[in-house]
Amino acid sequence: MQNRTEWSKEQQERTREVLECVDIVAFSFSWTGKKKGCLLNHLSGRNGYITLNDALSGDWRVFDDETDVLLEIYDSVDGVIKGGWKVST
């Protein structure tokens, strides 16, 4: 499998759209049944999430999906994307 250095332009745009508009569906649906926020995938294979409250207040904090540990804080949606994250699809 090829190592990615960034997500496709389509995935980046979808992520930007969902996070900037705070798409309520993305923040309220979970595959696992435990809703924590908008699920994200990282280029490394990790999974994370941003809470609805953080997105509404413009705080781009990414938490680990399994442990709920704060992984990273970004200053913008572009920072989230440049940090290797995309909205889970």
PyMOL Python script that loads the backbone (N, CA, C, O; Angstrom):
from pymol import cmd

cmd.read_pdbstr("""\
ATOM      1  N   MET A   1       0.829  -1.171   0.000  1.00  0.00           N
ATOM      2  CA  MET A   1       0.000   0.000   0.000  1.00  0.00           C
ATOM      3  C   MET A   1       0.884   1.249   0.000  1.00  0.00           C
ATOM      4  O   MET A   1       1.871   1.324   0.732  1.00  0.00           O
ATOM      5  N   GLN A   2       0.524   2.203  -0.811  1.00  0.00           N
ATOM      6  CA  GLN A   2       1.288   3.428  -0.951  1.00  0.00           C
ATOM      7  C   GLN A   2       1.059   4.358   0.247  1.00  0.00           C
ATOM      8  O   GLN A   2      -0.072   4.525   0.704  1.00  0.00           O
ATOM      9  N   ASN A   3       2.134   4.955   0.746  1.00  0.00           N
ATOM     10  CA  ASN A   3       2.005   5.917   1.845  1.00  0.00           C
ATOM     11  C   ASN A   3       1.501   7.235   1.287  1.00  0.00           C
ATOM     12  O   ASN A   3       2.042   7.748   0.308  1.00  0.00           O
ATOM     13  N   ARG A   4       0.472   7.782   1.904  1.00  0.00           N
ATOM     14  CA  ARG A   4      -0.089   9.058   1.476  1.00  0.00           C
ATOM     15  C   ARG A   4       0.597  10.190   2.212  1.00  0.00           C
ATOM     16  O   ARG A   4       0.982  10.061   3.374  1.00  0.00           O
ATOM     17  N   THR A   5       0.742  11.310   1.507  1.00  0.00           N
ATOM     18  CA  THR A   5       1.252  12.512   2.151  1.00  0.00           C
ATOM     19  C   THR A   5       0.144  13.541   2.331  1.00  0.00           C
ATOM     20  O   THR A   5       0.278  14.484   3.110  1.00  0.00           O
ATOM     21  N   GLU A   6      -0.954  13.348   1.602  1.00  0.00           N
ATOM     22  CA  GLU A   6      -2.135  14.197   1.790  1.00  0.00           C
ATOM     23  C   GLU A   6      -3.349  13.498   1.195  1.00  0.00           C
ATOM     24  O   GLU A   6      -3.223  12.606   0.356  1.00  0.00           O
ATOM     25  N   TRP A   7      -4.532  13.923   1.647  1.00  0.00           N
ATOM     26  CA  TRP A   7      -5.782  13.388   1.113  1.00  0.00           C
ATOM     27  C   TRP A   7      -6.067  14.019  -0.244  1.00  0.00           C
ATOM     28  O   TRP A   7      -5.504  15.058  -0.587  1.00  0.00           O
ATOM     29  N   SER A   8      -6.942  13.384  -1.010  1.00  0.00           N
ATOM     30  CA  SER A   8      -7.303  13.927  -2.327  1.00  0.00           C
ATOM     31  C   SER A   8      -7.945  15.304  -2.158  1.00  0.00           C
ATOM     32  O   SER A   8      -8.452  15.635  -1.086  1.00  0.00           O
ATOM     33  N   LYS A   9      -7.919  16.086  -3.206  1.00  0.00           N
ATOM     34  CA  LYS A   9      -8.536  17.420  -3.177  1.00  0.00           C
ATOM     35  C   LYS A   9     -10.017  17.327  -2.828  1.00  0.00           C
ATOM     36  O   LYS A   9     -10.537  18.173  -2.100  1.00  0.00           O
ATOM     37  N   GLU A  10     -10.703  16.301  -3.344  1.00  0.00           N
ATOM     38  CA  GLU A  10     -12.122  16.112  -3.046  1.00  0.00           C
ATOM     39  C   GLU A  10     -12.342  15.856  -1.558  1.00  0.00           C
ATOM     40  O   GLU A  10     -13.264  16.406  -0.956  1.00  0.00           O
ATOM     41  N   GLN A  11     -11.486  15.012  -0.967  1.00  0.00           N
ATOM     42  CA  GLN A  11     -11.607  14.717   0.459  1.00  0.00           C
ATOM     43  C   GLN A  11     -11.301  15.961   1.301  1.00  0.00           C
ATOM     44  O   GLN A  11     -11.946  16.199   2.322  1.00  0.00           O
ATOM     45  N   GLN A  12     -10.329  16.738   0.873  1.00  0.00           N
ATOM     46  CA  GLN A  12      -9.989  17.968   1.583  1.00  0.00           C
ATOM     47  C   GLN A  12     -11.152  18.961   1.519  1.00  0.00           C
ATOM     48  O   GLN A  12     -11.497  19.580   2.526  1.00  0.00           O
ATOM     49  N   GLU A  13     -11.748  19.111   0.351  1.00  0.00           N
ATOM     50  CA  GLU A  13     -12.871  20.039   0.204  1.00  0.00           C
ATOM     51  C   GLU A  13     -14.081  19.578   1.013  1.00  0.00           C
ATOM     52  O   GLU A  13     -14.765  20.395   1.629  1.00  0.00           O
ATOM     53  N   ARG A  14     -14.345  18.279   1.010  1.00  0.00           N
ATOM     54  CA  ARG A  14     -15.461  17.741   1.801  1.00  0.00           C
ATOM     55  C   ARG A  14     -15.228  18.011   3.286  1.00  0.00           C
ATOM     56  O   ARG A  14     -16.147  18.405   4.004  1.00  0.00           O
ATOM     57  N   THR A  15     -14.007  17.797   3.734  1.00  0.00           N
ATOM     58  CA  THR A  15     -13.666  18.055   5.132  1.00  0.00           C
ATOM     59  C   THR A  15     -13.866  19.529   5.461  1.00  0.00           C
ATOM     60  O   THR A  15     -14.464  19.864   6.484  1.00  0.00           O
ATOM     61  N   ARG A  16     -13.371  20.404   4.602  1.00  0.00           N
ATOM     62  CA  ARG A  16     -13.528  21.850   4.813  1.00  0.00           C
ATOM     63  C   ARG A  16     -15.008  22.220   4.899  1.00  0.00           C
ATOM     64  O   ARG A  16     -15.417  22.973   5.783  1.00  0.00           O
ATOM     65  N   GLU A  17     -15.801  21.688   3.982  1.00  0.00           N
ATOM     66  CA  GLU A  17     -17.236  21.986   3.942  1.00  0.00           C
ATOM     67  C   GLU A  17     -17.938  21.521   5.221  1.00  0.00           C
ATOM     68  O   GLU A  17     -18.689  22.283   5.830  1.00  0.00           O
ATOM     69  N   VAL A  18     -17.700  20.298   5.619  1.00  0.00           N
ATOM     70  CA  VAL A  18     -18.362  19.723   6.806  1.00  0.00           C
ATOM     71  C   VAL A  18     -17.983  20.481   8.072  1.00  0.00           C
ATOM     72  O   VAL A  18     -18.846  20.801   8.889  1.00  0.00           O
ATOM     73  N   LEU A  19     -16.689  20.769   8.237  1.00  0.00           N
ATOM     74  CA  LEU A  19     -16.246  21.416   9.464  1.00  0.00           C
ATOM     75  C   LEU A  19     -16.608  22.896   9.514  1.00  0.00           C
ATOM     76  O   LEU A  19     -17.028  23.390  10.561  1.00  0.00           O
ATOM     77  N   GLU A  20     -16.455  23.603   8.416  1.00  0.00           N
ATOM     78  CA  GLU A  20     -16.778  25.037   8.418  1.00  0.00           C
ATOM     79  C   GLU A  20     -18.277  25.283   8.577  1.00  0.00           C
ATOM     80  O   GLU A  20     -18.684  26.237   9.239  1.00  0.00           O
ATOM     81  N   CYS A  21     -19.090  24.432   7.976  1.00  0.00           N
ATOM     82  CA  CYS A  21     -20.549  24.592   8.078  1.00  0.00           C
ATOM     83  C   CYS A  21     -21.122  23.902   9.311  1.00  0.00           C
ATOM     84  O   CYS A  21     -22.313  24.027   9.595  1.00  0.00           O
ATOM     85  N   VAL A  22     -20.285  23.180  10.040  1.00  0.00           N
ATOM     86  CA  VAL A  22     -20.696  22.365  11.185  1.00  0.00           C
ATOM     87  C   VAL A  22     -21.926  21.531  10.786  1.00  0.00           C
ATOM     88  O   VAL A  22     -23.014  21.672  11.345  1.00  0.00           O
ATOM     89  N   ASP A  23     -21.701  20.667   9.804  1.00  0.00           N
ATOM     90  CA  ASP A  23     -22.743  19.769   9.282  1.00  0.00           C
ATOM     91  C   ASP A  23     -23.242  18.879  10.423  1.00  0.00           C
ATOM     92  O   ASP A  23     -22.536  17.981  10.881  1.00  0.00           O
ATOM     93  N   ILE A  24     -24.455  19.143  10.865  1.00  0.00           N
ATOM     94  CA  ILE A  24     -25.000  18.481  12.054  1.00  0.00           C
ATOM     95  C   ILE A  24     -25.067  16.962  11.894  1.00  0.00           C
ATOM     96  O   ILE A  24     -24.920  16.237  12.878  1.00  0.00           O
ATOM     97  N   VAL A  25     -25.284  16.473  10.690  1.00  0.00           N
ATOM     98  CA  VAL A  25     -25.320  15.022  10.469  1.00  0.00           C
ATOM     99  C   VAL A  25     -23.955  14.413  10.779  1.00  0.00           C
ATOM    100  O   VAL A  25     -23.870  13.372  11.430  1.00  0.00           O
ATOM    101  N   ALA A  26     -22.900  15.056  10.318  1.00  0.00           N
ATOM    102  CA  ALA A  26     -21.548  14.539  10.553  1.00  0.00           C
ATOM    103  C   ALA A  26     -21.201  14.535  12.039  1.00  0.00           C
ATOM    104  O   ALA A  26     -20.419  13.700  12.494  1.00  0.00           O
ATOM    105  N   PHE A  27     -21.778  15.462  12.792  1.00  0.00           N
ATOM    106  CA  PHE A  27     -21.491  15.547  14.222  1.00  0.00           C
ATOM    107  C   PHE A  27     -22.437  14.702  15.068  1.00  0.00           C
ATOM    108  O   PHE A  27     -22.210  14.553  16.269  1.00  0.00           O
ATOM    109  N   SER A  28     -23.484  14.152  14.478  1.00  0.00           N
ATOM    110  CA  SER A  28     -24.467  13.426  15.277  1.00  0.00           C
ATOM    111  C   SER A  28     -24.575  11.945  14.925  1.00  0.00           C
ATOM    112  O   SER A  28     -25.371  11.231  15.535  1.00  0.00           O
ATOM    113  N   PHE A  29     -23.797  11.469  13.960  1.00  0.00           N
ATOM    114  CA  PHE A  29     -23.857  10.073  13.550  1.00  0.00           C
ATOM    115  C   PHE A  29     -22.552   9.384  13.907  1.00  0.00           C
ATOM    116  O   PHE A  29     -21.476   9.966  13.772  1.00  0.00           O
ATOM    117  N   SER A  30     -22.650   8.146  14.362  1.00  0.00           N
ATOM    118  CA  SER A  30     -21.459   7.372  14.681  1.00  0.00           C
ATOM    119  C   SER A  30     -21.647   5.923  14.253  1.00  0.00           C
ATOM    120  O   SER A  30     -22.703   5.331  14.478  1.00  0.00           O
ATOM    121  N   TRP A  31     -20.617   5.357  13.634  1.00  0.00           N
ATOM    122  CA  TRP A  31     -20.645   3.941  13.257  1.00  0.00           C
ATOM    123  C   TRP A  31     -20.626   3.060  14.484  1.00  0.00           C
ATOM    124  O   TRP A  31     -21.176   1.959  14.469  1.00  0.00           O
ATOM    125  N   THR A  32     -19.994   3.537  15.555  1.00  0.00           N
ATOM    126  CA  THR A  32     -19.814   2.717  16.749  1.00  0.00           C
ATOM    127  C   THR A  32     -20.963   2.828  17.733  1.00  0.00           C
ATOM    128  O   THR A  32     -21.054   2.031  18.667  1.00  0.00           O
ATOM    129  N   GLY A  33     -21.839   3.803  17.541  1.00  0.00           N
ATOM    130  CA  GLY A  33     -22.941   3.993  18.465  1.00  0.00           C
ATOM    131  C   GLY A  33     -22.605   4.925  19.616  1.00  0.00           C
ATOM    132  O   GLY A  33     -23.506   5.371  20.326  1.00  0.00           O
ATOM    133  N   LYS A  34     -21.317   5.232  19.818  1.00  0.00           N
ATOM    134  CA  LYS A  34     -20.885   6.171  20.849  1.00  0.00           C
ATOM    135  C   LYS A  34     -20.572   7.494  20.171  1.00  0.00           C
ATOM    136  O   LYS A  34     -19.495   7.664  19.599  1.00  0.00           O
ATOM    137  N   LYS A  35     -21.499   8.421  20.233  1.00  0.00           N
ATOM    138  CA  LYS A  35     -21.317   9.684  19.537  1.00  0.00           C
ATOM    139  C   LYS A  35     -20.492  10.638  20.367  1.00  0.00           C
ATOM    140  O   LYS A  35     -20.878  11.023  21.471  1.00  0.00           O
ATOM    141  N   LYS A  36     -19.345  11.016  19.818  1.00  0.00           N
ATOM    142  CA  LYS A  36     -18.452  11.934  20.495  1.00  0.00           C
ATOM    143  C   LYS A  36     -18.302  13.227  19.711  1.00  0.00           C
ATOM    144  O   LYS A  36     -18.023  14.280  20.285  1.00  0.00           O
ATOM    145  N   GLY A  37     -18.487  13.147  18.406  1.00  0.00           N
ATOM    146  CA  GLY A  37     -18.300  14.301  17.537  1.00  0.00           C
ATOM    147  C   GLY A  37     -18.135  13.861  16.101  1.00  0.00           C
ATOM    148  O   GLY A  37     -18.494  12.742  15.734  1.00  0.00           O
ATOM    149  N   CYS A  38     -17.591  14.746  15.295  1.00  0.00           N
ATOM    150  CA  CYS A  38     -17.359  14.441  13.884  1.00  0.00           C
ATOM    151  C   CYS A  38     -16.134  13.531  13.772  1.00  0.00           C
ATOM    152  O   CYS A  38     -15.028  13.917  14.151  1.00  0.00           O
ATOM    153  N   LEU A  39     -16.337  12.344  13.260  1.00  0.00           N
ATOM    154  CA  LEU A  39     -15.245  11.375  13.133  1.00  0.00           C
ATOM    155  C   LEU A  39     -14.285  11.780  12.032  1.00  0.00           C
ATOM    156  O   LEU A  39     -14.693  12.249  10.969  1.00  0.00           O
ATOM    157  N   LEU A  40     -12.994  11.591  12.306  1.00  0.00           N
ATOM    158  CA  LEU A  40     -11.930  11.950  11.378  1.00  0.00           C
ATOM    159  C   LEU A  40     -11.002  10.761  11.162  1.00  0.00           C
ATOM    160  O   LEU A  40     -10.856   9.901  12.031  1.00  0.00           O
ATOM    161  N   ASN A  41     -10.385  10.730  10.003  1.00  0.00           N
ATOM    162  CA  ASN A  41      -9.332   9.760   9.701  1.00  0.00           C
ATOM    163  C   ASN A  41      -8.034  10.530   9.482  1.00  0.00           C
ATOM    164  O   ASN A  41      -8.034  11.622   8.914  1.00  0.00           O
ATOM    165  N   HIS A  42      -6.928   9.943   9.941  1.00  0.00           N
ATOM    166  CA  HIS A  42      -5.615  10.556   9.749  1.00  0.00           C
ATOM    167  C   HIS A  42      -4.831   9.758   8.713  1.00  0.00           C
ATOM    168  O   HIS A  42      -5.057   8.562   8.534  1.00  0.00           O
ATOM    169  N   LEU A  43      -3.924  10.424   8.046  1.00  0.00           N
ATOM    170  CA  LEU A  43      -3.089   9.757   7.042  1.00  0.00           C
ATOM    171  C   LEU A  43      -2.339   8.561   7.624  1.00  0.00           C
ATOM    172  O   LEU A  43      -2.020   7.621   6.897  1.00  0.00           O
ATOM    173  N   SER A  44      -2.059   8.584   8.913  1.00  0.00           N
ATOM    174  CA  SER A  44      -1.320   7.501   9.568  1.00  0.00           C
ATOM    175  C   SER A  44      -2.186   6.279   9.850  1.00  0.00           C
ATOM    176  O   SER A  44      -1.672   5.220  10.211  1.00  0.00           O
ATOM    177  N   GLY A  45      -3.509   6.425   9.685  1.00  0.00           N
ATOM    178  CA  GLY A  45      -4.419   5.323   9.991  1.00  0.00           C
ATOM    179  C   GLY A  45      -5.162   5.504  11.302  1.00  0.00           C
ATOM    180  O   GLY A  45      -6.081   4.741  11.599  1.00  0.00           O
ATOM    181  N   ARG A  46      -4.782   6.497  12.091  1.00  0.00           N
ATOM    182  CA  ARG A  46      -5.480   6.774  13.352  1.00  0.00           C
ATOM    183  C   ARG A  46      -6.875   7.329  13.068  1.00  0.00           C
ATOM    184  O   ARG A  46      -7.159   7.807  11.970  1.00  0.00           O
ATOM    185  N   ASN A  47      -7.723   7.256  14.067  1.00  0.00           N
ATOM    186  CA  ASN A  47      -9.053   7.867  13.998  1.00  0.00           C
ATOM    187  C   ASN A  47      -9.189   8.856  15.142  1.00  0.00           C
ATOM    188  O   ASN A  47      -8.666   8.642  16.235  1.00  0.00           O
ATOM    189  N   GLY A  48      -9.894   9.932  14.872  1.00  0.00           N
ATOM    190  CA  GLY A  48     -10.102  10.948  15.885  1.00  0.00           C
ATOM    191  C   GLY A  48     -11.468  11.579  15.720  1.00  0.00           C
ATOM    192  O   GLY A  48     -12.285  11.122  14.921  1.00  0.00           O
ATOM    193  N   TYR A  49     -11.710  12.634  16.484  1.00  0.00           N
ATOM    194  CA  TYR A  49     -12.972  13.356  16.370  1.00  0.00           C
ATOM    195  C   TYR A  49     -12.804  14.777  16.882  1.00  0.00           C
ATOM    196  O   TYR A  49     -11.895  15.080  17.654  1.00  0.00           O
ATOM    197  N   ILE A  50     -13.707  15.639  16.429  1.00  0.00           N
ATOM    198  CA  ILE A  50     -13.848  17.001  16.921  1.00  0.00           C
ATOM    199  C   ILE A  50     -15.250  17.096  17.484  1.00  0.00           C
ATOM    200  O   ILE A  50     -16.206  16.687  16.826  1.00  0.00           O
ATOM    201  N   THR A  51     -15.395  17.629  18.697  1.00  0.00           N
ATOM    202  CA  THR A  51     -16.716  17.725  19.302  1.00  0.00           C
ATOM    203  C   THR A  51     -17.539  18.830  18.641  1.00  0.00           C
ATOM    204  O   THR A  51     -16.994  19.768  18.059  1.00  0.00           O
ATOM    205  N   LEU A  52     -18.844  18.701  18.742  1.00  0.00           N
ATOM    206  CA  LEU A  52     -19.753  19.707  18.204  1.00  0.00           C
ATOM    207  C   LEU A  52     -19.514  21.054  18.885  1.00  0.00           C
ATOM    208  O   LEU A  52     -19.462  22.084  18.212  1.00  0.00           O
ATOM    209  N   ASN A  53     -19.371  21.058  20.192  1.00  0.00           N
ATOM    210  CA  ASN A  53     -19.136  22.316  20.913  1.00  0.00           C
ATOM    211  C   ASN A  53     -17.860  23.008  20.448  1.00  0.00           C
ATOM    212  O   ASN A  53     -17.838  24.227  20.279  1.00  0.00           O
ATOM    213  N   ASP A  54     -16.804  22.234  20.242  1.00  0.00           N
ATOM    214  CA  ASP A  54     -15.556  22.822  19.760  1.00  0.00           C
ATOM    215  C   ASP A  54     -15.736  23.425  18.368  1.00  0.00           C
ATOM    216  O   ASP A  54     -15.274  24.536  18.108  1.00  0.00           O
ATOM    217  N   ALA A  55     -16.397  22.706  17.484  1.00  0.00           N
ATOM    218  CA  ALA A  55     -16.602  23.213  16.126  1.00  0.00           C
ATOM    219  C   ALA A  55     -17.438  24.491  16.140  1.00  0.00           C
ATOM    220  O   ALA A  55     -17.138  25.439  15.415  1.00  0.00           O
ATOM    221  N   LEU A  56     -18.474  24.517  16.954  1.00  0.00           N
ATOM    222  CA  LEU A  56     -19.322  25.708  17.029  1.00  0.00           C
ATOM    223  C   LEU A  56     -18.565  26.917  17.566  1.00  0.00           C
ATOM    224  O   LEU A  56     -18.862  28.051  17.190  1.00  0.00           O
ATOM    225  N   SER A  57     -17.590  26.685  18.440  1.00  0.00           N
ATOM    226  CA  SER A  57     -16.822  27.792  19.005  1.00  0.00           C
ATOM    227  C   SER A  57     -15.524  28.069  18.248  1.00  0.00           C
ATOM    228  O   SER A  57     -14.766  28.965  18.618  1.00  0.00           O
ATOM    229  N   GLY A  58     -15.267  27.290  17.177  1.00  0.00           N
ATOM    230  CA  GLY A  58     -14.055  27.506  16.387  1.00  0.00           C
ATOM    231  C   GLY A  58     -12.795  26.977  17.033  1.00  0.00           C
ATOM    232  O   GLY A  58     -11.692  27.409  16.698  1.00  0.00           O
ATOM    233  N   ASP A  59     -12.948  26.044  17.958  1.00  0.00           N
ATOM    234  CA  ASP A  59     -11.803  25.374  18.585  1.00  0.00           C
ATOM    235  C   ASP A  59     -11.585  24.055  17.858  1.00  0.00           C
ATOM    236  O   ASP A  59     -12.434  23.166  17.923  1.00  0.00           O
ATOM    237  N   TRP A  60     -10.490  23.923  17.187  1.00  0.00           N
ATOM    238  CA  TRP A  60     -10.239  22.743  16.347  1.00  0.00           C
ATOM    239  C   TRP A  60      -9.339  21.773  17.082  1.00  0.00           C
ATOM    240  O   TRP A  60      -8.179  21.574  16.720  1.00  0.00           O
ATOM    241  N   ARG A  61      -9.906  21.164  18.138  1.00  0.00           N
ATOM    242  CA  ARG A  61      -9.183  20.181  18.947  1.00  0.00           C
ATOM    243  C   ARG A  61      -9.559  18.787  18.459  1.00  0.00           C
ATOM    244  O   ARG A  61     -10.739  18.453  18.348  1.00  0.00           O
ATOM    245  N   VAL A  62      -8.547  17.983  18.169  1.00  0.00           N
ATOM    246  CA  VAL A  62      -8.774  16.612  17.706  1.00  0.00           C
ATOM    247  C   VAL A  62      -8.430  15.656  18.837  1.00  0.00           C
ATOM    248  O   VAL A  62      -7.332  15.687  19.393  1.00  0.00           O
ATOM    249  N   PHE A  63      -9.404  14.800  19.164  1.00  0.00           N
ATOM    250  CA  PHE A  63      -9.249  13.802  20.215  1.00  0.00           C
ATOM    251  C   PHE A  63      -9.137  12.409  19.603  1.00  0.00           C
ATOM    252  O   PHE A  63      -9.714  12.147  18.547  1.00  0.00           O
ATOM    253  N   ASP A  64      -8.405  11.523  20.253  1.00  0.00           N
ATOM    254  CA  ASP A  64      -8.306  10.136  19.823  1.00  0.00           C
ATOM    255  C   ASP A  64      -9.659   9.460  20.010  1.00  0.00           C
ATOM    256  O   ASP A  64     -10.279   9.590  21.066  1.00  0.00           O
ATOM    257  N   ASP A  65     -10.117   8.741  18.992  1.00  0.00           N
ATOM    258  CA  ASP A  65     -11.438   8.126  19.036  1.00  0.00           C
ATOM    259  C   ASP A  65     -11.539   7.011  20.069  1.00  0.00           C
ATOM    260  O   ASP A  65     -12.614   6.784  20.625  1.00  0.00           O
ATOM    261  N   GLU A  66     -10.446   6.316  20.334  1.00  0.00           N
ATOM    262  CA  GLU A  66     -10.489   5.206  21.282  1.00  0.00           C
ATOM    263  C   GLU A  66     -10.274   5.639  22.721  1.00  0.00           C
ATOM    264  O   GLU A  66     -10.938   5.138  23.628  1.00  0.00           O
ATOM    265  N   THR A  67      -9.346   6.568  22.936  1.00  0.00           N
ATOM    266  CA  THR A  67      -8.946   6.916  24.304  1.00  0.00           C
ATOM    267  C   THR A  67      -9.483   8.264  24.781  1.00  0.00           C
ATOM    268  O   THR A  67      -9.427   8.567  25.973  1.00  0.00           O
ATOM    269  N   ASP A  68     -10.001   9.069  23.863  1.00  0.00           N
ATOM    270  CA  ASP A  68     -10.478  10.426  24.154  1.00  0.00           C
ATOM    271  C   ASP A  68      -9.361  11.372  24.582  1.00  0.00           C
ATOM    272  O   ASP A  68      -9.634  12.447  25.117  1.00  0.00           O
ATOM    273  N   VAL A  69      -8.121  10.988  24.357  1.00  0.00           N
ATOM    274  CA  VAL A  69      -6.968  11.832  24.666  1.00  0.00           C
ATOM    275  C   VAL A  69      -6.864  12.924  23.601  1.00  0.00           C
ATOM    276  O   VAL A  69      -7.036  12.661  22.410  1.00  0.00           O
ATOM    277  N   LEU A  70      -6.582  14.145  24.039  1.00  0.00           N
ATOM    278  CA  LEU A  70      -6.376  15.245  23.108  1.00  0.00           C
ATOM    279  C   LEU A  70      -5.102  14.989  22.315  1.00  0.00           C
ATOM    280  O   LEU A  70      -4.022  14.846  22.888  1.00  0.00           O
ATOM    281  N   LEU A  71      -5.235  14.931  20.989  1.00  0.00           N
ATOM    282  CA  LEU A  71      -4.085  14.653  20.139  1.00  0.00           C
ATOM    283  C   LEU A  71      -3.426  15.922  19.624  1.00  0.00           C
ATOM    284  O   LEU A  71      -2.200  16.023  19.581  1.00  0.00           O
ATOM    285  N   GLU A  72      -4.246  16.885  19.234  1.00  0.00           N
ATOM    286  CA  GLU A  72      -3.699  18.083  18.596  1.00  0.00           C
ATOM    287  C   GLU A  72      -4.710  19.214  18.656  1.00  0.00           C
ATOM    288  O   GLU A  72      -5.919  18.985  18.690  1.00  0.00           O
ATOM    289  N   ILE A  73      -4.199  20.435  18.670  1.00  0.00           N
ATOM    290  CA  ILE A  73      -5.040  21.626  18.588  1.00  0.00           C
ATOM    291  C   ILE A  73      -4.605  22.401  17.353  1.00  0.00           C
ATOM    292  O   ILE A  73      -3.419  22.669  17.155  1.00  0.00           O
ATOM    293  N   TYR A  74      -5.582  22.755  16.526  1.00  0.00           N
ATOM    294  CA  TYR A  74      -5.311  23.514  15.309  1.00  0.00           C
ATOM    295  C   TYR A  74      -5.990  24.868  15.390  1.00  0.00           C
ATOM    296  O   TYR A  74      -6.974  25.038  16.109  1.00  0.00           O
ATOM    297  N   ASP A  75      -5.458  25.834  14.647  1.00  0.00           N
ATOM    298  CA  ASP A  75      -6.024  27.177  14.682  1.00  0.00           C
ATOM    299  C   ASP A  75      -7.069  27.416  13.603  1.00  0.00           C
ATOM    300  O   ASP A  75      -7.674  28.487  13.551  1.00  0.00           O
ATOM    301  N   SER A  76      -7.286  26.421  12.738  1.00  0.00           N
ATOM    302  CA  SER A  76      -8.253  26.583  11.645  1.00  0.00           C
ATOM    303  C   SER A  76      -8.594  25.223  11.051  1.00  0.00           C
ATOM    304  O   SER A  76      -7.944  24.218  11.339  1.00  0.00           O
ATOM    305  N   VAL A  77      -9.631  25.214  10.213  1.00  0.00           N
ATOM    306  CA  VAL A  77      -9.979  23.993   9.477  1.00  0.00           C
ATOM    307  C   VAL A  77      -8.829  23.630   8.540  1.00  0.00           C
ATOM    308  O   VAL A  77      -8.501  22.453   8.386  1.00  0.00           O
ATOM    309  N   ASP A  78      -8.219  24.631   7.920  1.00  0.00           N
ATOM    310  CA  ASP A  78      -7.071  24.350   7.047  1.00  0.00           C
ATOM    311  C   ASP A  78      -5.949  23.678   7.826  1.00  0.00           C
ATOM    312  O   ASP A  78      -5.264  22.802   7.298  1.00  0.00           O
ATOM    313  N   GLY A  79      -5.758  24.082   9.074  1.00  0.00           N
ATOM    314  CA  GLY A  79      -4.746  23.444   9.912  1.00  0.00           C
ATOM    315  C   GLY A  79      -5.049  21.983  10.172  1.00  0.00           C
ATOM    316  O   GLY A  79      -4.149  21.143  10.183  1.00  0.00           O
ATOM    317  N   VAL A  80      -6.334  21.682  10.383  1.00  0.00           N
ATOM    318  CA  VAL A  80      -6.759  20.292  10.584  1.00  0.00           C
ATOM    319  C   VAL A  80      -6.392  19.463   9.344  1.00  0.00           C
ATOM    320  O   VAL A  80      -5.837  18.370   9.451  1.00  0.00           O
ATOM    321  N   ILE A  81      -6.715  20.011   8.172  1.00  0.00           N
ATOM    322  CA  ILE A  81      -6.443  19.303   6.916  1.00  0.00           C
ATOM    323  C   ILE A  81      -4.945  19.158   6.690  1.00  0.00           C
ATOM    324  O   ILE A  81      -4.472  18.077   6.341  1.00  0.00           O
ATOM    325  N   LYS A  82      -4.193  20.239   6.886  1.00  0.00           N
ATOM    326  CA  LYS A  82      -2.737  20.176   6.717  1.00  0.00           C
ATOM    327  C   LYS A  82      -2.100  19.236   7.727  1.00  0.00           C
ATOM    328  O   LYS A  82      -1.031  18.680   7.478  1.00  0.00           O
ATOM    329  N   GLY A  83      -2.764  19.058   8.875  1.00  0.00           N
ATOM    330  CA  GLY A  83      -2.279  18.132   9.892  1.00  0.00           C
ATOM    331  C   GLY A  83      -2.521  16.669   9.552  1.00  0.00           C
ATOM    332  O   GLY A  83      -2.148  15.780  10.317  1.00  0.00           O
ATOM    333  N   GLY A  84      -3.152  16.415   8.392  1.00  0.00           N
ATOM    334  CA  GLY A  84      -3.335  15.034   7.936  1.00  0.00           C
ATOM    335  C   GLY A  84      -4.696  14.437   8.205  1.00  0.00           C
ATOM    336  O   GLY A  84      -4.890  13.236   8.017  1.00  0.00           O
ATOM    337  N   TRP A  85      -5.657  15.259   8.648  1.00  0.00           N
ATOM    338  CA  TRP A  85      -6.976  14.750   8.983  1.00  0.00           C
ATOM    339  C   TRP A  85      -8.000  15.026   7.877  1.00  0.00           C
ATOM    340  O   TRP A  85      -7.883  15.999   7.133  1.00  0.00           O
ATOM    341  N   LYS A  86      -8.994  14.159   7.788  1.00  0.00           N
ATOM    342  CA  LYS A  86     -10.137  14.355   6.906  1.00  0.00           C
ATOM    343  C   LYS A  86     -11.380  13.808   7.605  1.00  0.00           C
ATOM    344  O   LYS A  86     -11.279  12.975   8.506  1.00  0.00           O
ATOM    345  N   VAL A  87     -12.536  14.276   7.188  1.00  0.00           N
ATOM    346  CA  VAL A  87     -13.790  13.752   7.707  1.00  0.00           C
ATOM    347  C   VAL A  87     -13.915  12.296   7.283  1.00  0.00           C
ATOM    348  O   VAL A  87     -13.675  11.965   6.122  1.00  0.00           O
ATOM    349  N   SER A  88     -14.284  11.437   8.202  1.00  0.00           N
ATOM    350  CA  SER A  88     -14.444  10.013   7.921  1.00  0.00           C
ATOM    351  C   SER A  88     -15.579   9.776   6.941  1.00  0.00           C
ATOM    352  O   SER A  88     -16.655  10.361   7.062  1.00  0.00           O
ATOM    353  N   THR A  89     -15.328   8.919   5.977  1.00  0.00           N
ATOM    354  CA  THR A  89     -16.357   8.593   4.972  1.00  0.00           C
ATOM    355  C   THR A  89     -16.630   7.121   4.926  1.00  0.00           C
ATOM    356  O   THR A  89     -17.464   6.672   4.140  1.00  0.00           O
TER     357      THR A  89
END
""", "prot")
cmd.dss("prot")
cmd.show_as("cartoon", "prot")
cmd.util.cbc("prot")
cmd.orient("prot")
